Amino acid sequence: MGTLLTPTRSPYSTTERAKLLARIYSHTSVALARLPSRIRASADLARIDRLRKEVAPELAAKPTCAAKYADYRFWIPFNVERVAALSLHNAAPMRILDIGCGPGYFVAAARACGHECYGVDAPPGILTELEQHVYAELLAALRCSDFASPLLIERYVPMKGVPRDLDLITAYWICFNRHCQPDEWNVSEWQFFVDDALLHLRDGGVLHLELNENSARYGDLRYYDRAILDYFSSVGTVEGGVVRIRKA
């Protein structure tokens, strides 16, 4: 990951992509196995390839930057695996909101399953120029531009413009909690966010959160302190950095 990359080289090895596909095939679902091809068939892959070459210098300088998302050969199956983890490939049509949708791969994967999925992410003033460019290009190439809109998640501020009666709200690799900042959210901020998110879910709907690790702050708990873990455990299920909360 730290080596310099040529414009056409992927930051992810063939082995890593093969492992992703193997996990997808392990579900023994024909619909799921065909999903990566369905997403690729509807996408403008040439546009993504042009973007990948354009942002290769940024990726070479910083492999963790937003330029990494131009490798659709990795990120399409990566998000198909997210679909599989939520069993969206064999679920009846659902209304889904993806918070922090970024380049839109999960939105594209969910919509390819027949779901009504929308995404929100931070407005342009919050994102870097590279993030703005990469996300806009990929959303367009994945035919998801019309299904994504800006929304800044802030502490103690209700989400505006978000529909009600959703079946599922997802948030992957969460940063809106001020991840790794001195004022990273505590229990009260999380409780406000969860209570607000539940207002947008129908009865039985699910809030699915995947937290970013911060071992420097939380030590062995990695994703949260004991108070936050106790709160999440009191309202839902917790497995590592994955929190699922179902609206009663």
C-alpha positions as CSV (number, residue, x, y, z in Angstrom):
1,M,0.0,0.0,0.0
2,G,2.9,2.4,0.6
3,T,4.7,1.8,-2.7
4,L,4.3,4.2,-5.6
5,L,1.6,3.2,-8.0
6,T,1.5,3.6,-11.8
7,P,-1.7,5.2,-13.2
8,T,-3.2,1.8,-14.1
9,R,-2.1,-0.2,-11.0
10,S,-4.7,-1.0,-8.3
11,P,-3.9,-0.4,-4.6
12,Y,-5.6,-3.7,-3.9
13,S,-4.1,-7.0,-4.8
14,T,-5.7,-9.6,-7.0
15,T,-5.7,-11.9,-4.0
16,E,-7.7,-9.4,-1.9
17,R,-10.3,-9.0,-4.7
18,A,-10.4,-12.8,-5.1
19,K,-11.1,-13.2,-1.3
20,L,-14.0,-10.7,-1.6
21,L,-15.5,-12.6,-4.4
22,A,-15.1,-15.9,-2.6
23,R,-16.9,-14.6,0.4
24,I,-19.7,-13.4,-1.9
25,Y,-20.0,-16.8,-3.6
26,S,-20.0,-18.5,-0.2
27,H,-23.6,-17.2,0.3
28,T,-24.6,-19.6,-2.5
29,S,-27.0,-17.0,-3.9
30,V,-27.2,-16.7,-7.6
31,A,-28.6,-13.1,-7.3
32,L,-25.8,-12.1,-5.1
33,A,-23.1,-13.7,-7.3
34,R,-24.5,-11.8,-10.3
35,L,-24.8,-8.5,-8.5
36,P,-21.2,-7.2,-9.2
37,S,-21.8,-7.8,-13.0
38,R,-25.2,-6.0,-12.8
39,I,-23.6,-2.9,-11.2
40,R,-20.8,-2.8,-13.7
41,A,-23.2,-3.2,-16.6
42,S,-25.1,-0.1,-15.7
43,A,-22.0,2.0,-14.8
44,D,-19.9,4.1,-17.0
45,L,-16.7,2.2,-16.4
46,A,-14.7,4.2,-19.0
47,R,-15.4,7.3,-16.9
48,I,-14.2,5.6,-13.8
49,D,-11.0,4.4,-15.6
50,R,-10.3,7.9,-16.7
51,L,-10.7,9.1,-13.1
52,R,-8.4,6.4,-11.8
53,K,-5.6,7.5,-14.1
54,E,-6.3,11.2,-13.3
55,V,-6.0,10.7,-9.5
56,A,-3.2,8.2,-9.6
57,P,-0.6,10.8,-8.4
58,E,-2.7,11.6,-5.3
59,L,-3.1,7.9,-4.6
60,A,0.6,7.2,-4.9
61,A,1.3,10.1,-2.4
62,K,-1.4,9.0,0.0
63,P,-2.9,5.5,-0.5
64,T,-5.7,6.2,2.1
65,C,-7.1,9.3,0.3
66,A,-10.3,9.4,-1.6
67,A,-8.5,8.5,-4.8
68,K,-8.6,4.9,-3.7
69,Y,-12.3,4.7,-4.6
70,A,-11.6,4.9,-8.3
71,D,-10.7,1.2,-8.2
72,Y,-14.2,-0.1,-8.9
73,R,-12.9,-3.7,-9.3
74,F,-12.4,-3.7,-5.5
75,W,-15.1,-1.4,-4.3
76,I,-18.0,-2.9,-6.2
77,P,-17.6,-6.4,-4.6
78,F,-16.7,-4.8,-1.3
79,N,-20.1,-3.1,-1.2
80,V,-21.8,-6.2,-2.5
81,E,-20.5,-7.9,0.6
82,R,-22.1,-5.2,2.6
83,V,-25.3,-6.0,0.9
84,A,-24.9,-9.6,1.8
85,A,-24.2,-8.8,5.4
86,L,-27.6,-7.1,5.6
87,S,-29.3,-9.8,3.4
88,L,-30.5,-7.1,1.0
89,H,-30.1,-9.3,-2.0
90,N,-33.0,-11.5,-0.9
91,A,-35.2,-8.9,0.9
92,A,-38.4,-7.3,-0.3
93,P,-38.0,-3.8,-1.7
94,M,-36.9,-1.4,1.1
95,R,-36.5,2.3,1.6
96,I,-32.9,2.9,2.6
97,L,-30.8,5.9,3.6
98,D,-27.0,5.7,3.5
99,I,-25.3,8.3,5.7
100,G,-21.8,9.2,4.5
101,C,-22.4,7.7,1.0
102,G,-19.2,9.1,-0.4
103,P,-18.7,7.7,-3.9
104,G,-22.0,5.9,-3.9
105,Y,-21.0,2.3,-4.3
106,F,-23.3,1.1,-1.5
107,V,-26.2,3.1,-3.0
108,A,-25.6,1.6,-6.4
109,A,-25.4,-1.9,-4.9
110,A,-28.6,-1.5,-2.9
111,R,-30.5,0.0,-5.9
112,A,-29.3,-2.9,-8.1
113,C,-31.1,-5.2,-5.7
114,G,-34.3,-3.3,-6.3
115,H,-34.3,-1.1,-3.2
116,E,-35.1,2.6,-3.1
117,C,-31.8,3.8,-1.7
118,Y,-30.6,7.3,-1.2
119,G,-27.3,8.7,0.1
120,V,-26.2,11.8,2.0
121,D,-22.8,13.1,2.7
122,A,-21.1,16.3,3.9
123,P,-21.6,19.4,1.8
124,P,-18.7,20.7,-0.4
125,G,-17.4,23.1,2.1
126,I,-16.6,20.2,4.5
127,L,-15.1,17.8,1.9
128,T,-11.6,18.3,0.4
129,E,-11.4,19.2,-3.3
130,L,-10.2,15.7,-4.0
131,E,-13.2,14.1,-2.2
132,Q,-15.6,16.4,-4.0
133,H,-14.2,15.5,-7.4
134,V,-13.9,11.8,-6.8
135,Y,-17.3,11.4,-5.2
136,A,-19.0,13.5,-7.9
137,E,-17.4,11.6,-10.7
138,L,-18.2,8.2,-9.2
139,L,-21.7,9.0,-8.3
140,A,-22.3,10.1,-11.9
141,A,-20.5,7.1,-13.3
142,L,-22.6,4.8,-11.1
143,R,-25.8,6.6,-12.1
144,C,-26.4,7.6,-8.6
145,S,-26.1,11.4,-8.7
146,D,-29.8,11.9,-8.6
147,F,-30.0,9.8,-5.4
148,A,-27.4,11.6,-3.3
149,S,-27.6,15.0,-1.6
150,P,-25.5,17.1,0.9
151,L,-26.3,16.8,4.6
152,L,-24.0,17.6,7.5
153,I,-24.5,15.5,10.6
154,E,-23.8,17.7,13.6
155,R,-24.0,17.1,17.4
156,Y,-27.5,17.9,18.8
157,V,-28.9,19.0,15.4
158,P,-31.8,16.9,13.9
159,M,-31.3,15.6,10.4
160,K,-33.1,17.9,7.9
161,G,-34.7,16.8,4.6
162,V,-34.5,13.1,5.5
163,P,-37.7,11.1,4.7
164,R,-39.7,9.2,7.4
165,D,-40.8,5.6,7.3
166,L,-37.4,4.3,6.2
167,D,-36.8,0.6,6.5
168,L,-33.0,0.9,7.0
169,I,-30.5,3.6,7.8
170,T,-26.8,2.7,7.3
171,A,-23.6,4.6,8.2
172,Y,-20.3,3.0,7.4
173,W,-16.8,4.0,8.6
174,I,-18.4,6.9,10.6
175,C,-16.5,10.2,10.8
176,F,-19.4,12.5,11.7
177,N,-18.9,11.7,15.4
178,R,-15.7,13.8,15.1
179,H,-13.6,10.7,14.8
180,C,-10.1,11.1,16.2
181,Q,-10.8,14.7,17.1
182,P,-10.4,16.1,20.7
183,D,-14.2,16.6,20.9
184,E,-15.2,13.1,19.6
185,W,-18.8,12.3,20.6
186,N,-19.7,11.0,24.0
187,V,-22.9,9.2,25.1
188,S,-25.2,12.3,25.0
189,E,-24.3,13.1,21.4
190,W,-24.8,9.5,20.3
191,Q,-28.1,9.2,22.2
192,F,-29.4,12.4,20.4
193,F,-28.3,11.1,17.0
194,V,-29.8,7.6,17.6
195,D,-33.1,9.1,18.9
196,D,-33.3,11.4,15.9
197,A,-32.5,8.6,13.4
198,L,-35.2,6.4,14.9
199,L,-37.7,9.1,14.2
200,H,-37.1,8.5,10.4
201,L,-37.5,4.7,10.7
202,R,-40.8,2.8,10.5
203,D,-41.6,0.4,13.3
204,G,-39.2,-2.6,12.9
205,G,-36.7,-0.5,10.9
206,V,-33.0,-0.8,11.6
207,L,-30.2,1.6,12.2
208,H,-26.9,0.0,11.1
209,L,-23.7,1.7,12.3
210,E,-20.1,0.7,11.5
211,L,-17.7,2.7,13.6
212,N,-14.1,3.7,12.9
213,E,-11.5,2.3,15.2
214,N,-9.7,4.7,17.6
215,S,-7.5,2.5,19.7
216,A,-5.3,5.5,20.7
217,R,-8.3,6.9,22.6
218,Y,-10.2,3.8,23.6
219,G,-7.5,1.1,24.1
220,D,-8.7,-2.5,24.0
221,L,-12.4,-1.4,23.4
222,R,-11.1,0.2,20.1
223,Y,-14.3,1.9,19.0
224,Y,-15.9,3.4,22.1
225,D,-15.4,3.9,25.8
226,R,-17.3,1.8,28.4
227,A,-20.1,4.3,28.7
228,I,-20.7,4.4,25.0
229,L,-20.5,0.6,24.7
230,D,-23.0,0.3,27.6
231,Y,-25.4,2.8,25.9
232,F,-25.2,1.0,22.5
233,S,-25.7,-2.4,24.2
234,S,-28.8,-1.0,26.0
235,V,-30.5,0.0,22.8
236,G,-29.3,-2.6,20.3
237,T,-26.7,-5.2,19.5
238,V,-22.9,-4.6,19.4
239,E,-20.3,-6.7,17.7
240,G,-17.0,-5.0,17.5
241,G,-17.5,-1.8,15.7
242,V,-20.9,-2.8,14.3
243,V,-24.0,-1.5,16.1
244,R,-27.5,-2.4,15.0
245,I,-30.5,-0.8,16.6
246,R,-34.1,-1.9,15.7
247,K,-37.0,0.5,16.2
248,A,-39.6,-1.2,18.4
